[in-house]
Amino acid sequence: QVQLVESGGGLVQAGGSLRLSCTASGSSFSFYTMGWYRQATGKQRELVAAIAGGSSTNYADSVKGRFTLSRDNAKNTVYLQMNSLKPEDTAVYYCNARVWRWSRYDDYWGQGTQVTVSS
């Protein structure tokens, strides 16, 4: 199985920055699609950003221009650089690995890390 370990969450004031990291186990990391999702209290989980093995990226409209997703395949790690944080960014952030096999995929999830942005 794929195991994901997250770090970098915490408490920050509005306008500040945080960098989240997610390190994955597995032998084929470069072929995983990696993503960050978040879930605020009382709301549904939403996609924040995703990055394919070839490093093409997609971002939610709410974070474009503020967040940057990157990956280091040699370290089996993805990074989410979050700048200009807003109170509405407060949520539990979950790392996701999507492992494609033919036309099917399996999803693996990290334990979640809390990001709190104070006003």
Summary of the structure (lengths in Angstrom):
residues: 119
radius of gyration: 13.8
end to end distance: 39.8
largest distance: 46.1
contacts: 346
relative contact order: 0.32
helix: 8%
strand: 55%
